[in-house]
Amino acid sequence: MYVARLLQNRDVVFVSDGAAWYDYIPVIIEGTVKDSTAADGYIEVAGASGASGVRWADYIPVKIVAEGTRWSYNTDGYIPIQFASGDEGFSDATYVLEFAGTASLTPVIGTTAPTVTRAGNTATRVNSSGLIEVVNANLPRFDYNPSTRECKGLLIEDARTNLVLNSATLVTQEVTVAAVAHTLSFYGTGTVTLSGVSTAGPLVGTGAYPTRVSLTFTPTAGTLTLTVSGSVTFAQLEAGGFVTSYIPTVGSAVARNADRVILTTANLAGYVAGTGTIVSNSITPPAHDSGGQVVWELGDGTGANRVLHYKQSGGALVGYMDAASVNQASFVYANPPTASALTKSALAWATNDLRGGYNGSQVVGDTSATVPTFTQLVIGGLYATGFEWGGHIQQLAYYPSRLSNTRLAALTA
């Protein structure tokens, strides 16, 4: 038995029986339209043919029509859902991950979850209660907004080190730093004044947790003195151009390794060599210090054969493909996304036919490309560490075909 539900981007998707609904509207599939409340109080709604359905209690009545406007009430009191040809949403995807919707690695379409590694150490996240908590090594971090308690998605970050000691309640101390960008952050109402190899700042707190302040600066190499006054808690000094998740320290500096999320193509439901489309929703992070930030890479683990979607250091979104270490395609999407904004993007490929879509736009990609063989999908990074997304990925869907340009625009609108 199959049922359908609305995803965050308001598309209809078919998932197998038993999937959790969370806060979404379930749509029952039956052979004929039944859009009235049944005598037993259950709501019957209908949709595609060829699948059986069951009744669900206490849900909003929804009616699938051939044409309609999403999320607007019609005269019958039902919510029409657009389900016309060419706008099927994720209904024909063979693998879908809903990180923000489910706070889980378990796909809502497909069976095998990707593997997460963060070798050798812990990391932190904000949990669903709005509190900072430690997550053990090799476990995913589903991060929440501390104020709204809304799940922001799967957090994937590069390796960082907190250089200050006793970070929970910071006191005045000296730290050895290199001549690269550093970011200082903390919660509280106190002040941290810098001296020595940098006189940037001072950084003045504006409130207790969850109010976090940060200062990015580039010192010269040597000893940096941090003079603390007032309340400075959960402090962090890290080499990098933007703040990352809190790394607790006591008597020494602590490193957090990069997050790695990988799925083999053998376990990618419906995988077809030579052609495909990947659609992703992600929250755009600040610019990486050392180069690009990768949303996903489908490759062979070497960098010689791959297709990927990433953000350049300058901010532009790029579609990219290599085959046998020869570049086949590299094209920039229009309108670089704004930091902290939700970005919906898609990249489709086939022999001599690549195209990317971003927030409803269409971009001519490349019409001369050889598609190589792929063995793994890396989410939020490359085959090698160093180009992690540096933020949150909310959703990812794989299609075993090169979707039409119209679909690319619709799926990213």
C-alpha positions in Angstrom: 0.0 0.0 0.0 1.2 3.4 -0.9 0.2 6.8 0.4 1.1 10.3 -0.6 2.1 13.4 1.5 3.2 16.9 1.0 6.8 17.8 1.5 8.2 21.1 2.7 8.4 22.4 -0.8 4.7 21.6 -1.2 5.3 18.8 -3.7 3.4 15.5 -3.6 5.6 12.5 -2.9 4.7 8.8 -2.7 6.2 6.9 0.3 5.7 3.3 1.5 3.2 2.4 4.2 4.4 2.9 7.8 6.4 6.1 7.2 6.0 8.8 9.9 4.0 11.9 9.0 5.1 14.4 11.5 3.5 17.7 10.7 2.6 17.1 7.1 -0.8 16.5 5.5 -1.3 12.8 4.4 -3.1 12.3 1.1 -4.8 9.0 0.6 -4.5 7.3 -2.8 -7.6 5.5 -4.0 -8.8 4.4 -7.4 -11.7 6.9 -7.5 -12.1 10.4 -6.0 -13.7 10.4 -2.5 -13.4 13.9 -1.1 -16.2 13.8 1.5 -16.0 12.9 5.2 -17.1 9.3 5.7 -19.9 8.4 8.0 -17.4 7.0 10.5 -15.7 10.3 10.8 -12.6 9.4 8.8 -11.5 11.6 5.9 -11.3 9.9 2.5 -9.4 11.6 -0.3 -8.2 10.3 -3.6 -5.4 10.5 -6.1 -3.6 8.3 -8.5 -5.0 5.1 -9.8 -3.4 1.7 -9.3 -2.9 1.9 -5.5 -5.1 1.0 -2.6 -5.8 3.4 0.3 -7.0 3.5 3.9 -8.8 6.1 5.9 -7.0 8.5 8.3 -8.7 10.2 11.2 -8.1 13.8 12.4 -6.4 15.1 9.3 -7.2 18.1 7.1 -9.3 17.1 4.1 -7.3 17.3 0.9 -8.5 16.7 -2.6 -6.2 15.9 -5.5 -7.4 17.5 -8.8 -5.9 17.5 -12.2 -5.2 21.2 -12.0 -5.1 23.6 -9.0 -3.2 26.0 -6.9 -1.3 24.6 -4.0 -2.4 25.7 -0.5 -5.5 27.7 -1.6 -8.9 26.7 -0.4 -11.6 26.0 -3.0 -15.3 26.5 -2.7 -15.8 22.9 -1.3 -13.5 23.7 1.6 -10.7 21.4 0.3 -7.1 22.3 -0.4 -6.4 21.6 -4.1 -3.0 20.2 -4.9 -1.3 20.8 -8.3 -0.6 17.4 -9.8 -0.6 18.0 -13.5 1.8 16.3 -15.9 5.3 17.7 -15.6 4.8 18.8 -12.0 4.7 15.5 -10.2 7.0 16.7 -7.4 9.0 13.8 -5.9 6.5 11.2 -7.0 9.0 9.6 -9.4 12.1 10.0 -7.3 13.6 6.7 -6.3 15.5 8.0 -3.3 14.5 10.9 -1.0 16.0 12.1 2.3 14.0 14.5 4.4 16.6 15.7 7.0 14.6 18.7 8.3 11.2 17.0 8.1 12.2 13.8 9.9 15.4 14.6 11.8 16.6 11.1 10.6 18.9 9.5 8.1 16.2 7.0 7.2 15.0 7.8 3.6 11.3 8.4 3.1 11.8 6.9 -0.4 14.4 4.1 -0.6 15.6 1.7 2.0 19.3 2.3 2.8 20.5 5.2 4.9 23.8 7.0 4.2 26.7 6.3 6.6 28.0 9.1 8.8 31.5 9.4 10.1 33.2 12.0 12.2 36.2 9.9 13.2 37.5 9.9 16.7 35.6 12.7 18.4 32.4 14.2 19.4 30.6 17.3 18.2 27.7 19.4 19.4 24.3 20.4 18.1 21.2 22.3 19.4 18.6 19.7 20.2 14.8 19.8 19.9 14.6 21.3 23.4 16.8 24.2 22.3 19.8 23.1 24.3 23.4 22.5 23.3 24.2 18.8 23.6 27.2 16.6 22.7 26.7 14.1 19.9 29.0 11.0 19.9 31.5 10.2 17.2 30.1 8.9 13.9 26.6 10.0 14.5 24.6 12.6 12.5 23.8 16.0 13.9 20.2 17.2 13.3 20.4 20.8 14.4 17.5 22.9 15.7 16.9 26.6 16.0 17.3 27.3 19.7 14.4 29.9 19.7 11.8 28.3 17.4 12.8 24.7 18.0 12.4 24.1 14.3 14.8 21.5 12.8 17.2 23.2 10.5 18.4 20.0 8.9 21.5 17.8 8.8 24.6 19.8 10.0 27.7 19.1 8.0 30.9 21.0 9.0 34.6 21.1 8.2 37.3 20.3 10.8 37.8 23.1 13.4 39.7 23.5 16.7 38.6 25.6 19.7 41.9 27.2 20.8 40.7 28.7 24.1 40.8 26.8 27.4 38.0 26.2 29.8 35.5 27.5 27.3 32.4 27.0 29.4 33.2 30.1 31.5 36.1 32.0 29.9 38.8 33.8 31.8 41.7 36.0 30.6 44.3 33.9 28.8 47.0 33.9 26.0 46.6 31.8 22.8 49.1 31.1 20.1 47.6 31.8 16.7 48.7 31.7 13.0 48.4 34.6 10.5 45.0 33.5 9.1 41.4 34.5 9.6 40.1 33.6 13.1 36.6 33.9 14.6 35.9 34.5 18.2 32.4 33.8 19.6 30.6 33.5 22.9 27.3 33.9 24.8 26.7 36.3 27.6 26.9 40.0 28.4 30.6 40.3 29.0 33.4 41.6 26.9 36.6 40.1 25.4 39.3 42.6 24.5 42.1 41.5 22.1 45.8 42.5 22.4 49.1 41.3 21.2 49.1 40.1 17.6 45.6 41.6 17.1 43.7 44.6 18.5 40.4 43.9 16.6 37.2 44.3 18.6 36.5 44.3 21.4 33.7 41.8 21.2 30.8 42.7 23.5 28.1 40.2 24.4 24.4 41.1 24.0 22.8 38.4 26.1 22.8 34.9 27.5 22.2 31.8 25.4 20.9 31.6 22.8 22.3 35.0 21.9 25.7 34.4 20.3 28.1 37.2 19.2 31.1 36.7 16.9 34.1 38.6 15.6 36.2 37.6 12.6 39.7 39.0 12.3 43.1 38.2 10.9 46.0 38.4 13.4 49.7 38.2 12.7 51.4 35.0 13.9 52.2 34.9 17.6 50.6 35.3 21.0 47.1 36.7 21.2 45.9 37.9 24.6 42.1 37.7 25.4 41.2 39.9 28.3 37.8 38.9 29.7 35.4 40.9 31.8 31.8 40.1 32.8 29.9 37.0 31.7 31.5 35.1 28.8 30.2 31.6 28.4 30.6 28.8 25.8 33.5 30.7 24.2 35.2 29.7 21.0 38.3 30.9 19.1 38.7 29.0 15.8 40.8 29.4 12.7 38.2 30.2 10.1 36.3 33.0 8.5 32.9 32.2 10.2 31.6 30.7 13.4 30.8 27.0 13.7 29.1 24.8 16.2 30.4 25.0 19.8 33.4 22.9 20.7 33.7 22.4 24.5 37.2 22.6 26.0 38.7 22.2 29.5 42.5 22.1 30.0 43.6 22.0 26.4 42.4 23.0 22.9 40.0 20.5 21.3 39.6 19.6 17.6 36.4 18.6 15.9 36.8 16.4 12.8 34.9 16.9 9.6 31.5 15.3 9.1 31.3 12.7 6.3 28.0 11.4 4.9 28.3 8.7 2.2 26.0 6.3 0.3 27.2 3.8 -2.3 25.4 3.8 -5.6 24.7 0.1 -5.0 22.4 1.2 -2.2 21.0 4.2 -4.0 17.5 3.1 -4.8 16.8 3.0 -8.5 20.3 4.1 -9.5 21.0 4.1 -13.2 24.4 4.7 -14.7 24.9 7.5 -17.3 21.8 9.6 -16.5 20.2 11.2 -13.5 19.0 14.2 -11.5 19.6 15.3 -7.9 17.5 18.0 -6.2 18.6 19.4 -2.9 17.3 22.0 -0.4 20.0 23.6 1.8 20.6 26.6 3.9 23.5 28.6 2.3 26.4 29.0 4.7 28.9 31.8 4.8 31.9 31.6 2.4 34.5 28.9 3.1 38.0 30.0 3.9 39.8 27.7 1.5 37.6 27.3 -1.5 34.3 25.7 -2.6 31.5 24.3 -0.4 29.9 21.1 -1.8 26.2 20.3 -1.5 26.7 16.8 -3.0 29.1 14.8 -5.1 28.4 11.7 -7.1 31.7 10.1 -8.0 34.1 7.1 -7.7 36.0 8.2 -4.6 39.0 9.6 -6.5 38.1 12.9 -8.0 38.7 11.6 -11.5 35.1 10.7 -12.3 32.4 12.8 -10.7 29.4 15.2 -11.0 28.8 17.7 -8.3 26.9 20.7 -7.2 28.9 23.3 -5.1 29.3 26.9 -4.1 32.4 28.7 -5.2 34.4 30.8 -2.7 32.9 33.9 -4.5 29.4 32.7 -3.8 28.2 31.4 -7.2 26.5 28.0 -7.5 28.3 25.7 -10.0 27.5 22.5 -11.8 30.6 20.4 -12.5 31.6 17.1 -14.1 34.9 15.2 -14.7 35.4 12.0 -16.6 38.8 10.2 -16.5 40.3 13.3 -14.9 39.2 15.5 -17.9 36.7 18.3 -17.1 33.5 17.7 -19.1 31.4 20.6 -17.8 31.6 23.6 -15.4 28.9 26.2 -15.4 27.7 28.9 -13.0 24.1 29.2 -12.0 22.5 32.7 -12.0 22.0 34.8 -8.9 24.4 33.5 -6.2 22.4 32.7 -3.1 22.3 34.8 0.1 24.0 33.4 3.2 21.6 31.9 5.7 18.8 31.7 3.0 17.2 28.5 1.8 18.5 27.4 -1.6 16.6 24.9 -3.8 18.8 23.6 -6.5 18.8 20.8 -9.1 21.4 19.3 -11.4 20.5 16.9 -14.2 22.9 15.0 -16.4 23.0 12.7 -19.5 25.5 12.3 -22.3 26.1 15.7 -23.9 23.3 17.2 -21.8 23.8 18.9 -18.4 21.6 21.5 -16.9 21.2 23.2 -13.5 18.2 24.9 -11.9 18.2 27.2 -8.9 15.2 28.7 -7.1 12.9 28.3 -10.1 15.4 29.5 -12.7 16.8 27.5 -15.6 20.4 27.6 -16.7 21.9 26.3 -19.9 24.6 23.9 -18.8 26.8 22.0 -21.2 25.9 20.1 -24.4 29.2 18.3 -24.8 30.0 15.9 -21.9 30.9 12.3 -21.4 29.3 10.8 -18.2 31.6 8.6 -16.2 30.9 5.7 -13.9 30.0 6.5 -10.3 30.2 4.4 -7.1 29.3 6.7 -4.2 27.2 9.7 -3.3 28.8 12.1 -0.8 26.3 14.5 0.9 27.7 17.8 2.0 31.3 17.2 0.8 33.7 15.7 -1.6 35.5 12.3 -1.9 38.2 14.0 0.3 37.7 16.3 3.3 38.2 20.0 3.0 35.2 21.2 1.0 32.4 20.5 3.4 29.1 22.4 3.0 29.6 24.1 6.3 25.9 24.3 7.2 22.6 22.6 7.0 21.1 20.3 4.3 17.4 19.9 4.6 16.4 17.6 1.7 17.8 15.6 -1.1 16.1 13.6 -3.9 17.6 11.3 -6.6 15.9 10.6 -9.9 17.3 7.9 -12.2 16.7 10.0 -15.3 17.6 13.4 -16.7 14.5 15.4 -15.8 13.1 18.0 -18.2 14.0 21.6 -18.0 10.4 22.4 -16.9 10.7 19.9 -14.1 14.0 21.4 -12.9 12.3 24.8 -12.6 9.2 23.4 -10.9 11.2 21.4 -8.4 13.4 24.3 -7.3 10.6 27.0 -7.3 
